[in-house]
Amino acid sequence: MIEAVIDAAKSEAVRIYTSRGRSPFPVSDPDGVRAMSVPNAEALLTYARDLVDDMFALYPLDFYGDGDLIEAIRVVEAGIAADHPELDAEAVSALGWMWSYSAWK
């Protein structure tokens, strides 16, 4: 079995982009990603932005219907983790947090 290799820069870019740990609610922060002390910050911004766009395309805010929101968050996070093994658990959780905040009615 091949183990996934976590990409720390991509994971950090996702956390920064979602404002996880820096805001009481998710807000896209492209300038925060651009300010990362890495030579490929602009590419990381594109990665994070595209990942969020893909997440909302794959998991529309109403995909769970009248079902359990907590279960829907688990489905979203499990799907992201499976599709993006390069992300650490905190980055996956940050994406689930962003999705759930938008989906909460």
N, C-alpha and C positions, 0 to 999 in steps of 0.2 A: 504494500500500500504506500502511495506517495503522499507525504504530508504537505499541506498547503504552507506556503511561506508568507507570513504576514508582512505587508508593506507598511512600515511605520509612517512614512510620509503621506501615503494615500489615506491611511486611517486618521492621521492628525488633520489632514485637509478636510475630511468629511466632518470631523468633530468641530473644527473651526467654522466651516461653511454653515453648519446647522445651528451654530452658537451654543452647542451643548456645554453646560457648565459655566456659561458666561451670561446667560439670559434666562429669565423664568419661563420663557416660551421660545419656540424655534423661530429664527429669523435668518434668512440667507445673508451671509457675510462674505461677499466676494473680496472686499478689501482686506479682510483678515487673512484670507488664503494668500492673496498677493503679497502680504507682508511677511510670509514665512521666510525664514532664513535658508532657503534652498534655491539652487539655480533654476529649477523647473517649476517655480511657483505658478506661473501662468498655465502650464500644462496640468498641474494639480487642480487648479480652479476649473478648468474644462472638465476634468475627470469628475470632480464632485458635483458640478452643475449637471452634467449628463447623467450621472448616477441618480440624482434626485428626480430629474425629468423621467428617466426610465422607471423609477419606482412608482411614480404617480400614474404612468401609462399602464404598467403591469397590474397595479393595485389601485384602481379608481376608488375614490373616497367612499363610494357606496357599494363596493363589491361584496360586502358582507351582508347587505340588505338589512333586515331587522335582527340579525344575529348578534352574537356577543362581541362587543368591541375588543375586549381583552383577548379573546381567541383570534380575532382578526389581526391584532398586532402581532401575535405569535406567528401567524401564517406569513405576514409580511416580513418579519425578521428572519424566519427560517428560509424563506425564498431568497432574501438578499444574501444571507450567509452562504447558501448553497451556490448561488450564482457568482458570488464575489469572495472566494476564500482568501483573497489577499487582505481583506479587512479584519481588524481585530474585533472582539466582542463589543467593545465600547463604541466603535464606529457604527456597527450594525444597530446597536441600541439607540444611538443618536438618530439614525434614519427612521427607526420605528417610532421614536418620540416625535419626530417631525411629521410623519404620516398620521399618527394618532391625534396629534393636536389639530390637524386639519380635518380629520374625519369625525371628531367628537361633535355630537349634536346636542 
